Amino acid sequence: MKASKTVKSSSPIGIFDSGIGGLTVADAIHKLLPSETLIYFGDTAHLPYGDKAPESIRAYSVRIADFLLEHGCKMIVIACNTASSIAYETVKEHVGGRATVIDVINPVVAEVSSMKKITHVGVIGTRATIRSNAYATRIVRQNESLKVSSLATPLLAPMIEEGFFNNKISRTVINSYLSRPKIKKIDALILACTHYPLIKAEINEYYKGNITIVDSAAIVARFVKQSLAASKLLHSGKAGKHRFYISDFTKSFEQSTKIFFKDKLKLEHKNLWK
């Protein structure tokens, strides 16, 4: 889908997630495309999306998309696997030609399906993402020879959101999930939640570097660049001021954002559901 004629290459890229996870995608896009202006919305008031009803997730996603459109975004990146698996088609239809809509699942599926020497892929994510079976269905559709095993890991996103990573608590929870028989003997693991790159090192430590860890952030960033280039909307000038909005303020969110954007990042509170 091409963006509306009213947008320009200097128009911002909108990114949203239920919390801090989407910042991994925002960071990857910022590093790859430093000339682009970003507008980020973290729906912390409704975190986590993984335990919400599909109707609620679609409603939240459409309202946030409207907010990003109000800011003139040329592209909307659904930087949340749960929202991508449940609300992508709804958001795309709602947005129409006003902006390009990108999810975080299809770019990863395309990459994994074409990987060499991979036979058994594991997928970990929220209950909603795993229940949707989005990854397994799409991967097998593109490469029938691949075996896909999925496991819901519902404690991980809230744990990360509260700042518990790279410590004894996170390692205990991570090891408990990864030792489950359901994802034994895999040779690649998809981190099907944008929060999970924050614990990628711990996951890699568990597997002793013996499997491929698929981090969606870098893959999605490359796809964003390709899409903007195809639409002739890549910006080459100076980036404008990045804006970061949250629907509910949390201290842990503020602390976690500094991992990516240091002290330059100023959070703005915006309740879209008044």
ZARO-775927 format. One line per field, with one value per residue: residue in three letters; x, y, z of N, C-alpha, C in turn. Coordinates in pm, 1 decimal, decimal comma. Example, Ala and Ser with C-alpha at 12.3 -4.5 7.8 and 13.67 -1.06 7.14 Angstrom:
BEGIN
nulo	[ALA SER]
nu	[1319,0 1285,0]
nv	[-569,0 -225,0]
nw	[780,0 708,0]
cau	[1230,0 1367,0]
cav	[-450,0 -106,0]
caw	[780,0 714,0]
cu	[1320,0 1290,0]
cv	[-330,0 3,0]
cw	[780,0 787,0]
// end
This chain:
BEGIN
nulo	[MET LYS ALA SER LYS THR VAL LYS SER SER SER PRO ILE GLY ILE PHE ASP SER GLY ILE GLY GLY LEU THR VAL ALA ASP ALA ILE HIS LYS LEU LEU PRO SER GLU THR LEU ILE TYR PHE GLY ASP THR ALA HIS LEU PRO TYR GLY ASP LYS ALA PRO GLU SER ILE ARG ALA TYR SER VAL ARG ILE ALA ASP PHE LEU LEU GLU HIS GLY CYS LYS MET ILE VAL ILE ALA CYS ASN THR ALA SER SER ILE ALA TYR GLU THR VAL LYS GLU HIS VAL GLY GLY ARG ALA THR VAL ILE ASP VAL ILE ASN PRO VAL VAL ALA GLU VAL SER SER MET LYS LYS ILE THR HIS VAL GLY VAL ILE GLY THR ARG ALA THR ILE ARG SER ASN ALA TYR ALA THR ARG ILE VAL ARG GLN ASN GLU SER LEU LYS VAL SER SER LEU ALA THR PRO LEU LEU ALA PRO MET ILE GLU GLU GLY PHE PHE ASN ASN LYS ILE SER ARG THR VAL ILE ASN SER TYR LEU SER ARG PRO LYS ILE LYS LYS ILE ASP ALA LEU ILE LEU ALA CYS THR HIS TYR PRO LEU ILE LYS ALA GLU ILE ASN GLU TYR TYR LYS GLY ASN ILE THR ILE VAL ASP SER ALA ALA ILE VAL ALA ARG PHE VAL LYS GLN SER LEU ALA ALA SER LYS LEU LEU HIS SER GLY LYS ALA GLY LYS HIS ARG PHE TYR ILE SER ASP PHE THR LYS SER PHE GLU GLN SER THR LYS ILE PHE PHE LYS ASP LYS LEU LYS LEU GLU HIS LYS ASN LEU TRP LYS]
nu	[83,3 62,6 157,5 -50,2 -93,1 -67,7 126,0 476,4 826,2 953,5 770,8 672,0 752,7 527,3 507,2 387,5 318,5 230,5 380,0 712,0 837,8 820,7 1009,1 1246,2 1219,0 1183,9 1435,3 1601,1 1509,9 1573,2 1854,9 1916,3 1793,4 1867,0 1784,2 1515,4 1211,5 1062,1 755,1 635,7 412,5 330,3 116,0 69,7 -132,5 -294,6 -142,6 -60,9 -102,7 -127,3 -301,3 -549,1 -884,7 -949,3 -1117,7 -1082,7 -809,1 -805,1 -961,2 -805,8 -578,9 -672,6 -753,5 -509,0 -376,8 -525,1 -448,2 -176,3 -202,3 -317,6 -95,9 29,1 171,4 361,0 391,0 283,4 398,4 326,3 445,6 424,7 375,4 140,4 -66,6 -7,0 -68,0 -338,8 -468,5 -369,3 -477,7 -719,3 -636,9 -493,9 -697,1 -858,0 -688,6 -640,4 -545,6 -405,1 -167,4 121,8 102,6 277,3 350,0 493,8 523,5 502,3 747,2 940,3 860,8 903,4 1181,8 1271,1 1160,9 1319,6 1566,9 1873,8 1971,3 1800,7 1568,0 1387,3 1188,3 1145,9 896,6 838,3 613,7 347,1 37,5 -179,4 -57,0 60,5 -167,2 -300,7 -163,3 -22,5 249,2 334,7 147,1 193,1 466,8 488,5 326,2 487,3 715,8 706,9 866,7 963,2 951,3 749,1 737,6 548,6 538,3 371,3 473,9 389,4 479,2 703,6 692,4 558,7 747,1 980,4 885,4 868,4 1128,1 1285,1 1538,1 1837,9 1923,2 1914,4 1648,3 1520,3 1669,9 1599,9 1324,0 1329,0 1488,6 1320,3 1103,5 1231,4 1324,9 1115,4 959,0 822,6 958,7 1197,6 1500,4 1522,3 1647,9 1640,6 1510,7 1233,3 1185,3 901,0 789,1 817,3 935,0 1121,2 1386,7 1531,3 1604,4 1758,9 2032,8 2039,7 1879,5 2032,1 2249,6 2141,0 2109,2 2368,8 2474,8 2421,2 2203,5 2008,3 1904,1 1623,1 1571,8 1329,4 1343,9 1564,1 1514,5 1259,3 1319,1 1482,6 1293,3 1116,9 1277,9 1308,9 1041,0 978,3 1159,8 1064,8 825,4 919,9 962,9 1167,4 1355,1 1611,1 1713,8 1762,1 1662,1 1350,1 1209,9 1188,5 904,1 763,5 505,8 296,4 26,0 -17,2 167,2 461,2 719,9 911,1 893,1 994,6 1259,9 1345,4 1331,5 1554,7 1757,2 1767,5 1738,5 1870,0 1906,6 1786,9 1531,1 1202,5 915,0 570,3 254,7 -45,1 -376,4 -579,8 -830,5 -1024,1]
nv	[-118,6 217,4 534,6 819,7 1094,9 1330,8 1318,5 1372,7 1314,1 1405,7 1372,1 1222,6 892,0 677,5 483,3 216,7 45,8 -175,4 -101,4 -68,9 -238,4 -186,7 7,1 -115,9 -165,2 97,8 199,9 46,9 132,7 402,7 391,9 278,6 453,8 744,1 997,6 1008,7 1116,8 1027,9 924,0 801,1 579,7 447,7 226,7 214,2 216,0 5,4 -217,0 -563,1 -629,5 -890,0 -1035,6 -937,5 -906,2 -987,7 -799,7 -570,7 -517,8 -460,3 -227,9 -52,4 -34,0 84,5 334,0 442,0 444,1 642,9 862,0 880,8 934,7 1184,6 1326,5 1341,1 1119,6 929,0 664,3 381,9 182,0 -116,5 -202,7 -431,2 -760,2 -891,7 -709,4 -695,9 -956,2 -971,4 -725,1 -611,6 -630,4 -499,2 -240,0 -165,5 -160,9 39,6 264,1 290,8 460,7 658,7 631,9 416,1 90,7 -113,6 -433,2 -643,0 -907,6 -1027,7 -940,6 -1082,3 -1349,1 -1382,9 -1363,1 -1576,1 -1797,8 -1821,4 -1889,7 -2071,1 -2408,1 -2442,6 -2623,8 -2668,3 -2451,5 -2247,9 -2060,8 -1794,3 -1605,2 -1374,5 -1489,1 -1428,0 -1383,9 -1636,2 -1796,2 -1706,1 -1827,4 -1716,9 -1698,9 -1970,6 -2061,9 -1888,1 -1924,0 -2198,1 -2193,0 -2058,0 -2211,5 -2530,5 -2731,1 -2666,8 -2718,5 -2598,3 -2492,6 -2365,1 -2156,8 -2015,3 -1744,7 -1586,0 -1439,2 -1295,6 -1039,5 -855,4 -878,6 -771,3 -516,2 -416,6 -379,2 -597,6 -754,4 -912,6 -1013,0 -1219,0 -1297,3 -1268,5 -1452,2 -1693,8 -1716,1 -1710,5 -1939,3 -2135,3 -2130,7 -2183,2 -2436,8 -2603,0 -2895,5 -2857,2 -2682,1 -2805,0 -2915,8 -2728,3 -2528,5 -2264,2 -1965,5 -1763,4 -1445,9 -1354,0 -1116,1 -776,3 -687,5 -876,1 -861,2 -728,3 -920,2 -1082,4 -1148,9 -1304,9 -1518,3 -1620,2 -1697,4 -1909,4 -2099,0 -2128,6 -2010,4 -2179,0 -2187,2 -2006,8 -1689,5 -1509,2 -1184,1 -949,3 -669,4 -551,8 -670,8 -572,9 -299,9 -291,3 -364,5 -151,1 51,9 -43,3 -34,7 240,4 339,9 222,7 358,7 604,7 773,8 799,6 988,1 1227,1 1446,9 1653,8 1510,1 1566,5 1671,8 1405,9 1244,5 1111,2 934,3 828,0 635,7 606,8 699,2 540,1 468,5 272,7 248,4 493,6 471,0 252,0 347,5 504,4 334,5 314,8 577,4 744,3 1035,6 1213,7 1165,8 1264,2 1199,3 1218,1 1249,2 1109,8 1056,3 871,8 782,3 930,7]
nw	[0,0 -89,6 45,6 127,5 -101,1 27,5 220,2 289,8 220,8 442,6 640,4 956,0 1093,8 1240,3 1535,1 1731,1 2042,4 2315,0 2528,8 2645,5 2467,6 2189,5 2161,5 2100,9 1833,0 1741,6 1806,5 1638,9 1387,7 1405,8 1418,0 1168,9 993,9 1039,0 955,7 966,8 1125,6 1430,6 1581,0 1868,1 2034,7 2338,5 2475,9 2767,5 2954,2 2897,2 2909,1 2976,6 2623,7 2551,9 2714,6 2666,7 2524,5 2179,5 2048,2 2201,4 2163,0 1890,5 1891,3 2052,7 1888,9 1651,2 1746,4 1830,1 1585,6 1456,5 1610,6 1542,3 1271,8 1289,2 1352,4 1115,3 1011,6 779,3 768,8 956,5 1205,2 1345,0 1623,4 1782,6 1858,2 1937,6 1870,4 1599,7 1515,8 1562,3 1500,5 1265,3 994,7 1035,9 1113,0 882,9 690,1 801,4 796,8 525,5 230,0 353,8 491,0 498,8 632,4 850,5 980,8 1243,7 1197,4 932,8 792,2 941,1 913,6 638,0 629,4 798,2 668,3 447,5 539,5 545,5 625,1 841,3 1021,1 1227,6 1391,4 1674,1 1852,0 2066,6 2264,0 2357,9 2512,4 2342,5 2091,9 2039,9 2051,2 1826,5 1623,9 1419,2 1331,5 1290,1 1098,4 878,1 826,1 755,8 533,2 355,2 354,9 346,4 446,6 692,8 1043,4 1302,9 1634,3 1895,1 2188,3 2458,1 2655,5 2894,2 3121,8 3058,0 2913,5 3101,5 3305,8 3190,7 3137,0 3390,7 3447,4 3506,6 3393,8 3277,2 3525,3 3828,4 3873,0 3618,9 3469,0 3591,4 3532,1 3250,0 3191,7 3293,0 3114,8 2862,7 2894,8 2858,4 2721,3 2481,4 2310,6 2255,6 2096,4 1886,5 1611,7 1562,8 1705,7 1728,9 1853,3 1940,9 2036,9 2087,0 2317,1 2387,0 2271,6 2464,6 2641,8 2496,6 2511,9 2742,3 2666,1 2458,8 2606,5 2751,4 2548,0 2481,6 2256,6 2045,3 1873,8 1626,8 1705,9 1642,6 1601,3 1582,0 1553,1 1400,0 1152,7 1087,7 1073,2 844,2 655,8 673,4 566,8 301,3 216,0 235,7 51,7 -182,5 -206,7 -254,3 -36,5 140,4 367,4 338,6 456,5 750,5 1057,0 1228,6 1545,4 1765,8 1906,5 2200,1 2331,1 2602,7 2736,1 3002,7 3281,2 3395,3 3623,5 3573,2 3298,4 3211,7 3300,3 3150,4 2887,8 2864,7 2807,2 2536,6 2419,0 2588,4 2795,4 2631,6 2563,6 2610,6 2782,3 2698,7 2834,5 2722,4 2714,0 2528,0 2559,5 2695,0]
cau	[0,0 139,0 109,0 -131,3 -17,4 -52,5 244,8 602,7 935,9 989,2 667,0 725,8 712,8 458,4 535,9 318,1 325,8 161,1 470,5 848,7 890,7 832,5 1128,8 1351,9 1196,8 1212,5 1580,6 1658,1 1475,0 1651,5 1995,3 1925,6 1742,3 1881,3 1722,4 1369,8 1151,9 978,8 653,2 613,2 304,6 328,7 -15,4 97,4 -257,1 -360,1 -41,7 -11,5 -203,9 -135,8 -410,0 -672,8 -972,5 -916,8 -1195,0 -1019,3 -681,0 -835,1 -1009,5 -689,6 -489,0 -734,2 -750,0 -369,8 -348,6 -585,0 -362,0 -55,0 -243,0 -337,3 38,1 80,9 267,5 359,5 393,2 251,5 459,3 265,6 564,1 371,7 336,9 0,2 -147,9 18,8 -136,6 -483,9 -527,7 -301,4 -570,6 -817,5 -570,3 -461,8 -823,2 -901,9 -597,3 -658,1 -430,3 -350,8 -30,9 159,7 97,1 372,8 342,6 624,3 522,1 530,7 889,0 1015,5 822,2 973,0 1325,0 1290,1 1123,0 1426,1 1693,2 1935,9 2011,2 1706,1 1462,6 1290,1 1182,9 1066,2 837,3 789,3 542,0 235,2 -69,2 -259,5 22,6 72,9 -302,7 -338,0 -90,3 16,0 383,3 338,9 67,5 256,2 596,4 464,7 269,3 597,7 816,7 641,6 964,4 998,3 868,0 736,5 684,4 519,1 519,2 332,3 560,4 318,0 543,5 822,2 669,1 542,2 874,3 1068,4 823,2 898,9 1272,1 1355,1 1614,3 1981,2 1944,8 1884,6 1504,0 1489,6 1731,8 1520,3 1199,0 1365,7 1532,3 1203,3 1027,8 1307,5 1350,7 992,2 973,8 757,6 1052,3 1325,2 1562,6 1503,4 1773,5 1619,5 1405,2 1179,0 1140,9 775,2 740,6 921,6 1003,5 1218,1 1527,8 1596,2 1657,5 1820,9 2162,1 2012,0 1829,2 2148,6 2331,5 2077,1 2137,1 2515,2 2507,4 2411,6 2091,5 1989,1 1800,6 1567,1 1531,3 1247,0 1366,7 1651,0 1446,7 1151,6 1382,5 1522,7 1169,8 1068,9 1361,4 1272,6 906,7 985,5 1233,0 974,3 723,7 993,3 936,7 1284,4 1398,0 1757,3 1752,8 1779,2 1543,5 1282,6 1208,2 1117,0 804,5 732,2 384,1 248,5 -111,2 -14,9 306,9 519,2 861,5 993,3 895,3 1086,8 1395,8 1378,2 1347,9 1689,2 1847,0 1775,9 1752,1 1939,4 1828,1 1728,5 1392,7 1107,1 785,7 451,4 136,7 -160,7 -483,0 -664,7 -960,5 -1100,8]
cav	[0,0 340,4 639,1 925,0 1198,3 1447,2 1304,7 1404,4 1232,2 1458,5 1335,4 1126,1 750,9 647,9 349,8 196,6 -81,8 -169,5 -50,4 -35,4 -332,2 -123,9 91,1 -192,5 -140,8 240,1 215,3 -11,7 222,5 525,8 364,6 252,2 570,2 857,1 1119,5 1000,9 1164,3 923,5 952,2 672,0 575,4 327,8 219,7 156,0 205,4 -122,1 -323,4 -614,6 -662,4 -1035,1 -1093,3 -865,4 -964,6 -939,9 -678,8 -458,8 -490,1 -391,6 -93,0 26,8 -14,4 180,2 467,7 488,4 474,5 773,9 960,1 895,0 1001,8 1325,9 1386,0 1342,8 1011,4 869,3 519,7 337,0 52,2 -183,0 -263,3 -520,5 -885,4 -921,7 -622,2 -735,3 -1082,5 -957,7 -600,1 -557,3 -614,1 -396,9 -109,3 -138,5 -124,3 167,6 369,8 307,7 515,2 775,1 599,8 275,8 20,2 -225,4 -513,4 -701,4 -1052,7 -1065,4 -931,2 -1189,3 -1474,6 -1388,0 -1386,5 -1710,6 -1897,1 -1834,0 -1922,3 -2198,3 -2500,0 -2434,9 -2724,7 -2664,3 -2315,2 -2223,7 -1926,5 -1759,0 -1477,5 -1364,1 -1587,5 -1388,9 -1407,1 -1781,2 -1847,0 -1668,6 -1919,6 -1637,1 -1733,5 -2107,7 -2071,0 -1815,2 -1984,7 -2324,4 -2156,7 -2016,5 -2316,7 -2649,2 -2823,5 -2622,5 -2754,1 -2482,7 -2521,7 -2237,0 -2161,4 -1889,6 -1708,9 -1465,0 -1361,4 -1223,3 -897,7 -777,2 -881,5 -674,0 -384,7 -373,8 -359,2 -719,0 -826,9 -921,8 -1039,4 -1356,0 -1322,5 -1289,0 -1576,9 -1805,4 -1723,8 -1745,4 -2079,5 -2219,0 -2139,2 -2241,1 -2579,3 -2679,3 -2994,3 -2812,2 -2616,4 -2876,9 -2953,8 -2628,1 -2469,2 -2119,6 -1921,2 -1631,0 -1367,2 -1301,8 -1004,9 -675,2 -671,3 -981,7 -829,3 -682,1 -1037,4 -1165,7 -1200,2 -1411,3 -1632,1 -1674,4 -1762,7 -2038,2 -2191,4 -2131,1 -1964,9 -2290,8 -2173,2 -1872,0 -1611,4 -1416,7 -1057,6 -883,5 -525,8 -520,6 -717,6 -476,4 -174,1 -305,4 -367,9 -12,4 123,3 -89,4 13,5 385,1 360,8 184,4 464,1 730,3 856,5 803,6 1125,1 1237,8 1569,0 1645,5 1461,1 1661,3 1633,5 1282,4 1259,8 984,5 946,8 710,8 655,6 608,9 712,2 444,7 497,6 171,0 280,2 605,9 419,9 161,9 423,4 561,4 233,3 339,5 716,6 815,6 1140,4 1301,3 1129,1 1322,9 1132,6 1302,1 1169,9 1135,2 959,1 875,0 720,6 1015,1]
caw	[0,0 -93,5 134,5 67,8 -170,9 114,8 303,7 225,7 272,0 574,5 738,0 1052,9 1102,3 1365,2 1588,7 1858,7 2113,8 2443,7 2632,0 2605,3 2369,4 2058,8 2157,1 2035,1 1690,5 1719,9 1813,7 1516,8 1277,0 1425,6 1383,2 1025,2 920,6 1132,0 903,3 984,7 1250,6 1489,4 1681,8 1934,7 2133,9 2422,5 2542,0 2898,6 3031,8 2866,2 2911,7 2849,0 2523,5 2536,3 2792,8 2635,3 2422,9 2044,7 2015,1 2271,1 2097,0 1764,9 1923,8 2096,0 1775,4 1558,5 1808,1 1825,1 1445,2 1430,9 1676,5 1460,7 1148,0 1324,2 1353,9 978,6 985,9 645,1 790,5 1092,1 1234,4 1460,9 1684,7 1886,9 1794,0 1967,4 1785,0 1460,8 1486,7 1578,3 1451,8 1146,3 882,0 1074,8 1106,3 742,7 624,1 857,8 751,4 382,0 159,5 424,5 533,9 484,2 760,8 858,2 1103,5 1276,8 1174,6 794,0 756,4 1009,4 848,1 509,4 655,1 854,1 567,3 346,6 605,4 509,7 732,0 952,6 1001,8 1337,0 1443,7 1793,9 1861,1 2199,8 2261,7 2451,7 2490,0 2226,0 1970,3 2019,4 2024,3 1689,1 1535,4 1302,1 1282,5 1239,6 975,6 767,2 793,9 684,5 403,1 268,2 349,6 404,5 505,2 827,3 1158,1 1391,2 1767,6 1960,7 2333,1 2522,0 2768,7 2938,3 3228,6 3012,1 2882,4 3224,9 3378,7 3125,0 3154,1 3527,4 3459,1 3549,1 3292,3 3309,6 3668,0 3870,5 3856,0 3477,0 3422,8 3643,8 3454,9 3112,5 3187,7 3317,7 2989,6 2752,6 2921,1 2832,4 2613,7 2358,2 2218,9 2258,0 1969,2 1781,4 1566,7 1554,0 1796,0 1698,1 1968,0 1886,1 2118,8 2072,5 2445,5 2409,9 2242,9 2587,4 2712,3 2393,1 2560,1 2839,6 2588,5 2388,1 2710,2 2781,7 2437,1 2463,3 2121,4 1950,7 1780,8 1572,4 1773,6 1543,9 1663,8 1480,2 1541,2 1285,6 1031,4 1059,3 1033,2 703,3 576,4 672,5 470,0 167,4 185,7 213,2 -73,3 -291,3 -216,6 -273,1 81,4 228,3 393,7 339,9 526,2 894,8 1128,2 1316,5 1686,7 1797,1 2012,7 2265,4 2411,3 2676,3 2782,8 3148,9 3322,5 3490,2 3648,6 3507,1 3155,3 3195,2 3317,8 3040,1 2764,6 2862,3 2751,4 2392,8 2377,7 2696,1 2859,8 2530,4 2545,5 2703,1 2768,1 2706,9 2871,0 2636,7 2732,9 2408,7 2590,1 2787,6]
cu	[87,4 75,6 29,2 -41,5 7,9 70,6 369,6 710,6 976,5 884,4 721,5 679,9 648,3 483,2 454,9 330,4 246,9 249,1 607,6 902,6 914,3 951,2 1246,6 1342,2 1229,6 1362,9 1646,8 1630,8 1558,6 1797,6 2013,7 1888,5 1747,9 1818,4 1570,9 1326,7 1055,1 875,5 611,1 497,0 309,2 200,0 -3,7 -27,7 -324,6 -263,1 -83,0 -126,0 -228,8 -248,9 -545,4 -753,9 -936,6 -990,0 -1132,4 -889,7 -703,6 -880,2 -894,2 -603,7 -542,9 -728,4 -607,8 -330,7 -404,7 -499,2 -236,1 -85,7 -264,1 -204,4 105,9 178,2 250,5 354,3 357,5 308,1 395,1 376,2 526,8 324,4 190,8 -90,7 -129,9 -60,5 -287,9 -543,2 -468,0 -398,2 -673,3 -758,0 -541,8 -585,3 -870,9 -817,8 -612,8 -531,3 -364,4 -208,1 -4,2 157,6 187,3 350,4 479,7 632,4 565,1 677,8 973,8 986,8 896,9 1121,1 1349,2 1263,1 1232,5 1562,2 1743,4 1971,0 1923,9 1594,1 1351,3 1296,0 1094,6 1013,6 793,5 726,2 431,0 130,9 -147,1 -185,9 31,8 -62,4 -345,1 -274,2 -38,0 150,8 384,8 265,9 139,3 390,9 577,8 406,5 380,4 705,3 764,1 737,9 1000,7 897,7 866,4 672,1 668,7 492,2 481,7 420,4 507,3 385,4 653,7 798,7 646,9 671,2 969,6 1015,9 853,2 1049,4 1350,4 1415,8 1762,0 2005,8 1901,1 1737,9 1472,4 1548,9 1652,1 1393,3 1227,7 1403,6 1416,3 1121,4 1104,3 1337,9 1226,1 1011,4 921,2 854,7 1193,6 1371,8 1529,9 1640,1 1759,8 1504,0 1362,6 1133,4 1016,8 708,0 852,0 987,5 1127,2 1362,3 1604,1 1651,9 1725,9 1952,1 2141,4 1960,5 1944,4 2240,9 2274,8 2112,9 2286,0 2555,8 2490,1 2292,6 2084,1 1875,2 1751,8 1505,1 1457,2 1285,0 1449,2 1585,0 1338,5 1209,8 1424,6 1400,9 1110,2 1146,7 1324,9 1136,7 905,3 1056,2 1142,6 867,2 784,9 966,3 1051,3 1329,5 1550,7 1806,0 1771,9 1649,4 1483,0 1289,2 1126,3 1019,8 769,4 615,1 355,1 108,0 -121,4 131,4 346,3 667,9 951,2 1002,2 997,4 1231,5 1439,3 1401,9 1490,2 1793,6 1871,6 1808,2 1812,7 1847,9 1762,3 1578,1 1303,7 970,4 671,8 331,4 18,9 -262,7 -579,1 -805,9 -1041,7 -1247,1]
cv	[124,4 444,2 742,1 1029,7 1319,6 1436,7 1333,8 1312,5 1277,8 1428,6 1227,2 982,5 730,4 504,3 331,2 54,5 -65,9 -110,4 -20,8 -124,2 -270,3 -31,8 16,5 -173,4 4,7 265,1 163,1 76,9 350,0 506,7 345,4 375,4 694,7 987,4 1121,9 1051,9 1059,3 981,7 818,0 683,7 441,6 324,6 150,8 140,8 70,1 -239,3 -434,3 -645,3 -813,1 -1101,3 -1027,8 -938,3 -908,1 -810,7 -555,4 -418,9 -416,9 -248,1 -2,5 64,0 89,0 321,8 524,9 524,6 611,2 885,3 985,9 962,8 1150,7 1400,4 1379,1 1233,2 952,4 716,8 491,3 196,6 -4,1 -264,4 -351,4 -646,2 -919,7 -839,4 -658,2 -860,2 -1068,3 -837,7 -546,2 -530,9 -505,1 -257,4 -71,5 -92,4 13,5 283,7 397,0 360,4 631,3 754,5 452,7 211,6 -102,8 -301,1 -573,1 -850,9 -1088,3 -1049,8 -1042,6 -1324,2 -1490,7 -1422,1 -1530,1 -1818,1 -1920,3 -1868,6 -2060,2 -2277,8 -2487,9 -2535,1 -2715,3 -2527,1 -2309,4 -2081,1 -1905,1 -1620,6 -1475,6 -1471,9 -1556,3 -1415,1 -1555,9 -1842,3 -1817,7 -1761,4 -1849,4 -1678,7 -1871,6 -2120,4 -2007,9 -1874,6 -2111,2 -2298,1 -2120,3 -2122,3 -2440,6 -2743,6 -2786,8 -2671,5 -2633,2 -2525,0 -2389,9 -2254,4 -2023,6 -1865,7 -1579,4 -1381,2 -1269,2 -1074,4 -813,8 -770,1 -775,2 -532,4 -327,9 -359,2 -480,4 -789,6 -813,3 -933,7 -1182,4 -1392,4 -1353,8 -1420,3 -1698,9 -1825,3 -1769,2 -1892,2 -2175,7 -2238,0 -2216,9 -2389,2 -2665,8 -2773,8 -2946,3 -2747,7 -2676,6 -2903,5 -2856,5 -2577,1 -2319,6 -2083,5 -1779,2 -1564,2 -1291,5 -1200,8 -901,6 -637,9 -762,1 -952,3 -779,5 -797,9 -1133,7 -1227,4 -1315,6 -1537,0 -1700,2 -1749,7 -1900,2 -2141,7 -2201,7 -2096,3 -2069,7 -2283,9 -2027,7 -1803,4 -1504,9 -1297,7 -974,6 -738,3 -488,4 -559,1 -617,8 -343,4 -179,4 -302,6 -227,5 68,0 86,0 -34,0 162,8 415,8 330,2 290,9 601,8 828,6 852,9 948,0 1130,0 1363,0 1546,9 1599,1 1571,9 1612,4 1506,6 1308,4 1121,1 1003,5 815,6 740,3 655,4 609,3 603,0 475,2 398,8 197,0 390,2 558,1 333,9 236,8 479,0 462,5 263,9 484,6 806,4 922,9 1235,7 1281,0 1190,8 1260,7 1231,9 1212,9 1209,1 1023,5 971,2 826,6 799,9 1018,4]
cw	[0,0 -2,5 55,8 2,7 -81,5 203,7 222,0 281,9 411,8 681,4 831,2 1032,0 1238,3 1407,3 1715,9 1910,8 2242,7 2553,2 2576,7 2493,5 2233,3 2047,7 2094,7 1883,8 1656,8 1716,2 1686,5 1395,3 1284,9 1383,6 1233,1 942,6 1010,0 1083,7 923,8 1122,2 1302,5 1585,9 1740,1 2033,1 2207,0 2502,8 2678,1 2985,4 3011,4 2860,0 3009,4 2753,1 2516,0 2611,9 2764,7 2528,2 2286,0 2006,9 2079,3 2201,9 1964,9 1789,4 1967,1 1974,9 1677,3 1615,9 1803,7 1682,0 1408,4 1490,4 1593,4 1327,3 1172,2 1327,9 1217,0 943,6 845,4 651,9 935,3 1109,3 1360,6 1526,6 1802,6 1816,5 1817,2 1877,8 1637,5 1423,9 1486,6 1504,7 1321,1 1031,1 910,7 1061,9 961,2 666,0 671,2 805,2 602,3 317,0 229,8 472,7 505,2 622,5 753,8 988,2 1131,8 1248,6 1032,7 753,8 817,2 945,3 715,7 527,9 702,2 749,7 464,3 407,1 564,3 636,3 857,8 925,6 1106,1 1404,4 1568,4 1791,7 2005,0 2193,6 2364,9 2421,4 2361,7 2095,7 1939,2 1985,1 1880,0 1585,7 1409,9 1244,6 1218,4 1106,1 857,7 727,4 711,0 545,1 304,3 254,3 422,2 475,3 649,0 932,0 1251,9 1522,4 1842,5 2109,2 2386,1 2644,3 2832,7 3046,0 3177,1 2986,0 3008,3 3306,3 3322,7 3146,7 3292,9 3552,5 3505,8 3427,2 3325,2 3460,1 3701,1 3848,2 3710,1 3426,3 3469,6 3561,3 3311,7 3101,1 3208,9 3189,9 2881,6 2771,9 2895,3 2712,7 2478,5 2260,6 2229,5 2114,9 1855,2 1735,4 1538,6 1647,2 1758,7 1826,8 1923,4 1978,2 2115,9 2204,7 2453,8 2367,0 2365,7 2670,5 2614,1 2442,0 2657,2 2770,1 2516,2 2484,2 2744,5 2674,0 2404,4 2318,9 2012,7 1855,5 1731,9 1646,6 1676,0 1615,4 1558,7 1455,1 1417,6 1153,5 990,5 1012,8 886,2 611,8 565,1 567,8 326,3 123,9 155,2 81,4 -193,0 -314,9 -240,6 -159,1 182,2 244,8 403,3 412,2 674,9 960,5 1213,2 1460,2 1706,5 1912,6 2067,8 2361,0 2484,1 2727,6 2934,7 3194,1 3421,4 3503,0 3574,6 3357,6 3128,5 3204,3 3199,5 2910,0 2751,7 2809,9 2603,6 2356,8 2486,0 2756,2 2760,4 2518,6 2653,2 2678,4 2784,3 2734,6 2782,4 2653,6 2615,1 2436,2 2691,7 2747,1]
// end
